[in-house]
Structures are given as structure tokens and as C-alpha cells.
Amino acid sequence: MAFRLRQLIDCDVVIEYECASNCKEYEGTICNVGSDFVELITRTDPPLPDPGDDDCNCRNSNKQTFIIPIQKIASVDVKNCPKCNKRDCCCN
């Protein structure tokens, strides 16, 4: 999964992830991918996870980026990729 997410760096995506048994969705641009996390630049300020959610390892690293553990990602939908402006590109 990390390899595929690295291919999508700088692409606009919608990531759906599980946080404390609830599915949440954020739209933004992937800016960094580590071995077990993805960092998303969001268009709006994402709310901080509820402190009562012990199951949620997601966190707001600053105002515009959101770090999501890869194991919590349910789906990734590519909206726009500046690397290729084709609909049938390798990113979809």
C-alpha cells in the first residue's frame, strides 16, 4: 500500500479511513508517505480526533496537514493527478 501511495504523491485524492470504528473521509493532496503513514494536505482544517477515541492514531500535525496510519485506510479515490492529465492514466 505504501508503494502505491508514493506513486500518488502530489495527486488530489479522497481518503476514507477508519477512526474508532467510524469511517471518515478527507479530501486533499498527498504530500508525504512513510512506511506506515500518509500525510495529506487538506483544503479545510480537519478536526482533531476525539481524545476519547483510544483506537484512533490519526493526528493533526499542523493546521493544514493530517497524518493517517496506512493500516486505517479503507479506500483512496484519485480526483486529479498533475503528473498525467488523462482520464485513463495509471493513477486511476
C-alpha positions as CSV (number, residue, x, y, z in Angstrom):
1,M,0.0,0.0,0.0
2,A,2.8,2.4,0.8
3,F,4.4,1.9,-2.6
4,R,1.1,2.7,-4.4
5,L,0.5,5.8,-2.2
6,R,4.1,7.0,-3.1
7,Q,3.1,6.9,-6.7
8,L,0.2,9.3,-5.8
9,I,2.3,12.0,-4.2
10,D,1.1,15.4,-5.4
11,C,-2.2,13.9,-6.6
12,D,-5.6,15.1,-5.3
13,V,-7.3,12.3,-3.5
14,V,-10.2,11.4,-1.2
15,I,-9.1,9.1,1.6
16,E,-11.6,7.2,3.6
17,Y,-10.3,5.8,6.8
18,E,-11.5,4.1,9.9
19,C,-11.1,6.0,13.1
20,A,-12.5,4.5,16.3
21,S,-14.9,2.2,14.4
22,N,-16.3,5.2,12.4
23,C,-15.4,5.9,8.7
24,K,-14.2,9.4,8.0
25,E,-13.3,11.0,4.7
26,Y,-10.9,13.8,3.8
27,E,-10.0,15.4,0.5
28,G,-6.6,16.8,-0.1
29,T,-3.2,16.3,-1.7
30,I,-0.8,13.6,-0.7
31,C,2.4,15.3,0.3
32,N,4.4,12.6,2.1
33,V,4.2,8.8,2.5
34,G,6.2,6.9,5.1
35,S,6.4,3.1,5.8
36,D,3.2,3.2,7.9
37,F,1.6,6.6,7.4
38,V,0.4,9.0,4.7
39,E,0.4,12.8,5.1
40,L,-2.4,14.7,3.5
41,I,-2.6,18.5,2.8
42,T,-6.3,19.2,3.4
43,R,-8.3,22.0,1.9
44,T,-10.1,22.6,5.2
45,D,-8.9,22.4,8.7
46,P,-9.5,18.8,9.8
47,P,-10.9,18.4,13.3
48,L,-8.6,16.9,15.9
49,P,-9.6,13.3,16.7
50,D,-11.7,12.9,19.8
51,P,-9.4,12.3,22.8
52,G,-11.8,9.5,24.0
53,D,-11.1,7.5,20.8
54,D,-8.2,5.3,22.0
55,D,-8.4,3.4,18.8
56,C,-7.6,6.4,16.6
57,N,-3.9,7.0,15.9
58,C,-4.7,9.8,13.4
59,R,-3.4,13.2,14.3
60,N,-3.3,16.8,13.1
61,S,0.4,17.6,12.7
62,N,-0.4,21.3,12.0
63,K,-3.2,23.4,10.5
64,Q,-3.1,22.1,7.0
65,T,-1.7,18.5,7.1
66,F,-3.3,15.4,8.5
67,I,-1.3,12.2,9.2
68,I,-3.2,8.9,8.8
69,P,-1.9,5.5,9.6
70,I,-1.9,3.3,6.5
71,Q,-3.5,0.4,8.3
72,K,-6.5,2.5,9.0
73,I,-7.1,3.5,5.3
74,A,-10.3,1.9,3.8
75,S,-10.1,3.5,0.3
76,V,-8.3,6.0,-1.8
77,D,-10.0,7.7,-4.7
78,V,-7.9,9.8,-7.1
79,K,-9.6,13.0,-8.1
80,N,-6.8,14.8,-10.1
81,C,-3.3,13.9,-10.9
82,P,-0.9,16.7,-12.2
83,K,1.6,14.1,-13.4
84,C,-0.8,13.0,-16.1
85,N,-3.9,14.8,-17.3
86,K,-5.6,11.8,-18.9
87,R,-8.6,10.1,-17.5
88,D,-7.3,6.6,-18.3
89,C,-3.9,7.2,-16.7
90,C,-2.1,4.8,-14.4
91,C,-3.3,6.7,-11.3
92,N,-6.9,5.7,-11.6
